[in-house]
């Protein structure tokens, strides 16, 4: 859970104030993890932050997602079942 609290601190620091909310909207984020719990935690962390968040359970179509949504930051699980980050 330590990495979740670090991410939350980053989100809170970056997401304060109206200008920060506008900046946050410019940072679409992709979170890829095969754990339903981890994806749910990240969705909760980013829900009110202003950051657009997309979650995926596997690496399928990541390149397409990045291109279509203008993803600027990716959190990627390095052990995705049969796939590797």
C-alpha positions in Angstrom: 0.0 0.0 0.0 3.0 2.3 0.2 3.0 3.1 -3.5 -0.8 3.9 -3.3 -0.1 6.6 -0.6 2.8 8.0 -2.7 0.6 8.3 -5.7 -2.2 9.8 -3.7 0.2 12.5 -2.4 1.3 13.3 -5.9 -2.3 13.5 -7.1 -3.3 15.7 -4.2 -0.4 18.1 -4.6 -0.8 18.4 -8.3 -4.6 18.6 -8.2 -5.1 21.6 -5.9 -6.8 24.8 -7.2 -8.5 25.6 -10.5 -5.3 26.0 -12.5 -4.1 22.7 -11.3 -7.4 21.1 -12.3 -6.9 22.5 -15.8 -3.3 21.1 -15.9 -4.6 17.7 -14.6 -7.1 17.5 -17.5 -4.2 17.7 -19.9 -2.6 14.6 -18.4 -4.6 11.5 -19.5 -3.3 8.5 -17.6 -3.4 4.8 -18.4 -3.2 2.2 -15.6 -2.6 -1.4 -16.7 -2.8 -4.1 -14.1 -4.4 -7.6 -14.1 -5.5 -7.1 -10.5 -9.1 -5.9 -10.2 -8.3 -4.5 -6.8 -5.4 -2.5 -8.0 -7.4 -1.0 -10.8 -10.2 -0.1 -8.4 -7.8 1.5 -6.0 -6.3 3.7 -8.7 -9.8 4.6 -10.0 -10.7 5.8 -6.5 -7.5 7.7 -6.1 -7.9 9.6 -9.4 -11.7 9.9 -9.3 -11.9 13.5 -8.0 -8.4 14.6 -9.1 -9.3 15.9 -12.5 -6.9 13.5 -14.2 -8.6 11.5 -17.0 -7.9 7.8 -16.1 -8.2 4.7 -18.3 -7.7 1.3 -16.8 -6.9 -1.9 -18.6 -6.5 -5.5 -17.3 -3.9 -6.5 -19.9 -1.6 -5.1 -22.5 -3.9 -5.6 -25.4 -4.4 -2.5 -27.5 -2.2 -0.3 -25.3 -0.5 1.4 -28.3 -3.9 2.1 -29.8 -5.2 3.5 -26.5 -2.2 5.8 -26.1 -2.6 7.1 -29.6 -6.4 7.6 -29.5 -6.5 9.2 -26.0 -3.3 11.1 -26.0 -2.1 9.2 -22.9 0.8 11.1 -21.2 1.5 8.8 -18.3 1.3 5.0 -18.0 1.4 3.0 -14.8 2.2 -0.5 -16.0 2.3 -3.8 -14.0 5.5 -5.6 -15.0 3.9 -9.0 -14.5 0.7 -9.2 -16.4 -0.2 -12.8 -16.3 1.3 -14.4 -19.5 2.4 -10.9 -20.7 5.3 -8.9 -19.5 5.4 -5.1 -19.1 
